Amino acid sequence: MIAVIGMKKKKTLLIVDDIEINRAILIEIFKEDYGIMEACDGAQAIEILNSNAEISAVLLDLVMPGINGLGVLKEMNRTGKIENIPVFLITAENSEKMLLEGYHLGAIDIIMKPFVPYFIKCRINNVIELYGHRNELKQKVSEQVEKISALNRSMVETLATVIEFRDCESGEHVRRICGLTKALMTKVSDMYPEYYLPSEEIDKIVTSSVLHDVGKISIPDRILNKPGRLTAEEFELMKEHTTKGCEILRNMPDIMEEGVYEYSCDICRHHHERWDGGGYPDGLAGDEITIWSQVVSLADVYDALTSKRVYKKAFSHETAVKMIYNGECGAFNPKLLDVFELLFAGKKGA
């Protein structure tokens, strides 16, 4: 039976000991200042830790039947709780090896039995206060980092939208590219181990995809918004938006989250490369092109085909898919095309 004493207190101690009298002594020392939870073995302690987020500290006996104190520490390391909850080993155990392992597993202090109540109270109070301040500071820093990241993402999206308006787009192109990139990148990562990326990296790639055409800001309007087919000379100038974009991005790494700058530069330069080496500006082929640039490339082509532009009408979904699979828009990674088919080839056209 898990006992709970004084749970209305602001801060809560978890006392873990298989001997009831030892728990009773510790409860008597701390009950005026803390809410108390107690457990008679390691299994109960783990159950309490996994179901209560407000534990301020753990007073943990080392030697117990079943899961001992070291077992509790190992589980706290596995779940990450050891980072925020100080653990005091309160024990008569004098095995140097066992005590050293307790320290290595993250115990903040070791208090040997028998102990002096006044001194143990002072030591534990001081550490709990220190951890409280540290955790509050970590939370404030985390909130500030998130605010800055959100502001930076907003600035990046605003810049991309401005470019889309200049390209006679509504700004929806950016949002569609993000959605397509997210879906394709997530699926290709799930299906092919060689392309696996954790979700946080995929989120960075999605953010980076909005800047794939940032270099178009350097392209003259007469070329960017020409209603007819570009001449060979004009097309050479248009191709420069990939390298010009990288030059622009070199001046703005400080407003991007960690990793987003690198993804953005790679996507900006290589989203017109093709699987068979027939793209630009570097003529990369196959997996010389990063998977994120391949994904944004396919998303960009599909959205361009299904959107109205000054030089073309919008194609239906079915027509766009057929053009992509027939190679009319350049060659793509067969694995990526399989993913595209699974996600989109069966949907109705617009």
C-alpha positions in Angstrom: 0.0 0.0 0.0 1.4 3.4 -1.0 1.1 5.9 1.9 0.5 9.6 1.3 1.0 12.1 4.1 0.4 15.9 3.9 -0.1 15.9 0.1 -1.5 19.5 0.2 2.1 20.7 0.8 3.7 22.6 -2.0 6.8 20.4 -2.3 6.7 16.6 -1.9 9.4 14.1 -0.7 9.4 10.5 -1.7 10.8 8.3 1.1 11.8 4.8 0.0 12.8 2.2 2.6 11.8 -1.4 3.3 12.0 -0.8 7.1 8.9 1.0 8.4 10.6 2.5 11.4 13.2 4.2 9.1 10.4 5.7 7.1 8.7 6.8 10.2 11.8 8.6 11.5 12.3 10.5 8.2 8.6 11.4 8.0 8.8 12.9 11.5 11.7 15.0 10.5 10.2 16.4 7.3 6.4 16.4 7.8 6.1 20.0 8.9 7.8 21.3 5.7 6.9 18.9 3.0 4.2 16.6 1.7 5.3 13.0 2.1 4.9 10.0 -0.1 6.4 6.7 1.0 7.2 3.4 -0.6 8.4 0.2 1.0 10.4 -1.1 -2.0 11.9 -0.1 -5.3 8.9 -1.2 -7.4 6.5 1.1 -5.4 9.0 3.9 -5.8 9.1 3.6 -9.5 5.3 3.4 -9.7 5.1 6.7 -7.7 7.7 8.4 -9.8 6.1 7.4 -13.1 2.7 8.7 -11.9 3.6 11.9 -10.1 5.2 14.9 -11.7 5.6 17.0 -8.5 8.2 15.0 -6.6 10.8 17.5 -5.3 13.3 14.9 -4.0 13.8 11.2 -3.2 15.2 9.8 0.0 16.3 6.4 -1.1 17.5 3.3 0.7 20.1 1.3 -1.1 19.5 -2.2 0.2 16.0 -3.4 -0.3 14.4 -6.7 -1.5 13.5 -6.9 -5.2 14.4 -3.7 -6.9 17.0 -2.0 -4.8 18.1 1.6 -4.7 20.4 1.2 -7.6 17.5 -0.3 -9.6 15.4 2.8 -8.9 18.3 5.1 -10.0 18.7 3.2 -13.2 15.0 3.6 -14.0 15.2 7.3 -13.2 18.1 7.6 -15.7 16.1 5.7 -18.3 13.1 8.0 -18.0 15.2 11.2 -17.6 13.8 12.0 -14.2 17.2 12.0 -12.6 17.9 15.4 -14.4 15.3 17.2 -12.4 14.8 15.3 -9.1 17.6 15.1 -6.6 18.2 11.7 -5.0 19.7 11.2 -1.6 20.9 7.8 -0.7 20.2 7.2 3.0 21.8 4.0 4.0 24.0 2.0 6.4 25.6 0.3 3.4 29.4 0.9 3.4 30.3 -0.9 0.3 32.5 1.5 -1.6 31.6 -0.1 -5.0 27.9 0.2 -4.4 28.1 3.8 -3.1 30.3 4.8 -6.1 27.8 3.3 -8.5 25.0 5.3 -6.8 27.0 8.5 -7.5 27.6 7.5 -11.1 23.9 6.9 -11.5 23.2 10.5 -10.4 22.6 10.4 -6.6 23.3 14.0 -5.4 24.4 13.0 -1.9 24.9 10.0 0.4 23.7 10.2 4.0 24.9 7.4 6.3 22.8 5.9 9.0 22.5 6.8 11.9 22.1 10.4 11.0 21.6 13.7 12.9 18.1 15.0 12.0 19.1 18.7 12.1 22.0 18.3 9.6 20.1 16.0 7.2 17.2 18.5 7.2 19.6 21.4 6.3 21.4 19.4 3.6 18.2 18.3 1.9 16.4 21.7 2.2 19.4 23.4 0.6 19.6 21.0 -2.4 15.8 21.1 -3.0 15.9 24.9 -3.0 18.9 24.8 -5.4 17.1 22.4 -7.8 14.0 24.4 -7.6 15.8 27.6 -8.8 17.7 25.6 -11.4 14.5 24.0 -12.8 12.7 27.4 -12.9 15.7 28.9 -14.8 15.7 26.0 -17.3 12.0 26.6 -17.9 12.4 30.3 -18.4 15.3 29.7 -20.8 13.3 27.1 -22.7 10.4 29.5 -23.0 12.6 32.3 -24.3 14.3 30.0 -26.8 10.9 28.9 -28.1 9.8 32.6 -28.4 13.0 33.5 -30.3 12.6 30.4 -32.5 8.9 31.3 -33.3 9.9 34.8 -34.2 12.7 33.6 -36.4 10.4 31.1 -38.2 7.9 34.0 -38.7 10.6 36.1 -40.3 11.7 33.3 -42.6 8.0 32.7 -43.6 7.4 36.4 -44.2 10.5 36.6 -46.4 9.4 33.6 -48.4 5.9 35.0 -48.8 7.2 38.3 -50.0 9.1 36.5 -52.7 6.0 34.5 -53.7 4.0 37.7 -54.1 6.8 39.1 -56.4 6.5 35.9 -58.4 2.8 36.7 -58.8 1.9 34.0 -56.3 -0.6 34.4 -53.4 1.8 33.0 -50.8 -0.1 29.7 -50.7 2.7 28.1 -52.7 4.9 28.3 -49.6 2.3 26.6 -47.4 1.6 23.9 -49.9 5.3 23.1 -50.3 5.6 22.8 -46.5 2.7 20.3 -46.4 4.0 18.3 -49.3 7.5 18.2 -47.9 6.3 17.1 -44.5 4.2 14.3 -45.9 6.9 13.0 -48.3 9.8 13.4 -45.9 8.0 11.6 -43.1 6.9 8.7 -45.4 10.3 8.2 -47.1 11.9 8.2 -43.7 9.6 5.5 -42.5 9.9 3.3 -45.6 13.6 3.5 -46.3 16.1 3.1 -43.4 18.9 4.8 -45.5 16.8 8.0 -45.5 15.6 7.8 -41.9 15.5 11.1 -40.0 14.0 11.8 -36.5 10.9 14.0 -36.5 12.7 17.0 -35.1 15.0 17.0 -38.2 12.1 16.6 -40.5 10.5 19.7 -38.9 13.7 21.7 -39.6 13.6 20.5 -43.2 9.9 21.6 -43.5 10.9 25.1 -42.1 13.8 25.2 -44.5 11.7 24.3 -47.6 10.0 27.7 -47.5 13.2 29.4 -48.6 13.8 27.1 -51.6 13.2 30.0 -54.1 14.6 32.9 -52.0 17.1 33.5 -54.9 14.3 34.6 -57.2 14.4 38.0 -55.5 17.5 38.6 -57.6 15.8 37.7 -60.9 14.5 40.6 -63.1 10.7 40.9 -63.3 10.9 40.7 -67.1 12.1 37.1 -66.7 10.4 36.1 -63.5 6.9 37.1 -64.8 7.3 36.6 -68.5 4.1 35.1 -69.9 5.8 33.1 -72.6 8.6 30.6 -72.9 12.0 31.8 -71.7 14.8 32.1 -74.3 18.0 30.1 -73.7 19.7 33.2 -72.4 16.8 34.1 -70.1 16.7 30.5 -68.7 20.4 30.7 -67.9 19.6 33.8 -65.8 16.6 32.1 -64.2 18.8 29.2 -63.2 21.0 31.6 -61.1 18.3 31.8 -58.5 19.7 28.6 -56.9 23.2 30.0 -56.4 22.0 33.6 -55.7 19.7 32.2 -53.0 22.7 30.7 -51.2 24.5 34.0 -51.3 21.4 35.6 -49.7 21.2 32.9 -47.0 24.9 33.4 -46.1 23.9 36.8 -44.6 21.1 35.4 -42.4 22.3 32.3 -40.4 21.7 34.1 -37.1 18.0 34.3 -37.6 17.6 30.6 -38.1 17.4 27.7 -35.7 20.3 25.3 -35.4 20.4 23.1 -38.5 17.8 25.1 -40.5 20.5 27.2 -42.1 22.4 24.2 -43.4 19.2 22.6 -44.7 18.1 25.8 -46.3 21.3 26.4 -48.1 21.4 22.8 -49.5 17.7 22.9 -50.6 18.1 26.4 -52.1 21.0 25.3 -54.2 20.0 21.8 -55.2 16.2 21.7 -55.5 16.6 21.7 -59.3 19.1 18.9 -59.5 17.7 15.7 -61.1 18.2 12.0 -60.3 19.9 11.4 -63.7 22.3 14.3 -63.4 20.3 16.5 -65.8 19.6 19.3 -63.3 21.4 22.4 -62.2 23.5 24.1 -60.9 26.0 21.3 -60.1 24.8 18.4 -62.2 24.5 16.1 -59.2 23.1 12.6 -59.8 21.4 10.0 -57.6 22.1 10.2 -53.9 24.7 12.9 -54.5 21.5 15.0 -54.0 20.4 14.9 -50.4 17.1 13.3 -49.7 15.6 16.6 -48.4 16.5 18.4 -51.6 15.0 15.6 -53.6 11.8 15.8 -51.6 11.5 19.6 -52.0 12.2 19.2 -55.7 9.4 16.8 -56.2 7.0 18.9 -54.1 7.9 22.0 -56.0 7.4 20.4 -59.4 4.0 18.9 -58.4 2.8 22.2 -57.0 4.1 24.2 -60.0 2.2 21.8 -62.4 -1.1 22.0 -60.5 -1.0 25.8 -60.0 -1.8 28.5 -62.4 1.2 30.6 -63.5 1.6 33.6 -65.8 3.0 31.3 -68.5 0.6 28.3 -68.0 -2.7 27.1 -66.8 -3.1 24.7 -63.9 -3.0 21.0 -64.8 -5.2 18.5 -63.1 -3.8 16.2 -60.4 -4.0 13.3 -62.8 -2.2 15.1 -65.6 0.5 16.3 -63.2 1.1 12.8 -61.9 1.3 11.4 -65.4 3.8 14.1 -66.5 6.0 13.4 -63.5 6.0 9.6 -64.0 6.6 10.0 -67.8 9.7 12.0 -67.1 8.4 15.2 -68.6 9.6 17.2 -65.6 13.0 15.5 -65.3 14.1 12.3 -63.5 13.3 11.5 -59.9 14.4 8.9 -57.4 12.3 5.8 -58.0 11.9 5.2 -54.2 10.7 8.8 -53.9 8.2 8.2 -56.7 6.9 5.1 -54.9 6.3 7.2 -51.8 4.6 9.9 -53.9 2.3 7.2 -55.4 1.4 5.8 -52.0 0.5 9.3 -50.6 -0.9 11.2 -53.6 -1.4 9.2 -56.8 -4.8 7.9 -55.8 -6.3 11.3 -54.8 -8.8 13.1 -56.9 -7.5 15.9 -59.2 -8.5 19.5 -59.0 
